[in-house]
Amino acid sequence: MADTVTADLTFFENGTVATEWESMAAFRGVSEGNMTRLAIAKPEPLRTEHEAFRDAVLGLRTDVVTMREGLDTLRVAEAVLESARSGRMVKVAAS
């Protein structure tokens, strides 16, 4: 699970012990297992954004996302939402 608000990254394993209570097992789906919260750097988001912008303006960054790449990403996200809403596969046209 990736929490983009708190910058937490957590890994949940499926358990190996079967739940004995049938109704609870059906309600929860997979069995419970170990949980690991991964330690990752959590820089302040606005500062990171401003530093990236500064570096791009100064020509120090080569990994800047182009308008085309941003548009392609938006098209994929819209297709994912449409697919989830309609329950069918949505093709994305190549740019």
SULSULLIN-V526488 format. One record per backbone hydrogen bond with DSSP energy under -0.5 kcal/mol. NH is the residue of the N-H (numbers start at 1). CO is the residue of the C=O. Records with the same first field share a line. If there is no record, write none. Layout:
# SULSULLIN-V526488
NH = CO + CO
This chain:
# SULSULLIN-V526488
3 = 1 + 8
4 = 2
7 = 3
8 = 3
9 = 38
10 = 1
11 = 36
12 = 10
13 = 11 + 34
15 = 31
18 = 16
22 = 20
25 = 21
26 = 22
27 = 23
28 = 24
29 = 25
30 = 28
33 = 13
36 = 11
38 = 9 + 36
40 = 38
48 = 44
49 = 45
50 = 46
51 = 47
52 = 48
53 = 49
54 = 50
55 = 51
56 = 52
57 = 53
58 = 54
59 = 56
60 = 55
61 = 55
70 = 66
71 = 67
72 = 68
73 = 69
74 = 70
75 = 71
76 = 72
77 = 73
78 = 74
79 = 75
80 = 76
81 = 77
82 = 78
83 = 79
84 = 80
85 = 81
86 = 82
87 = 83
91 = 89
93 = 91
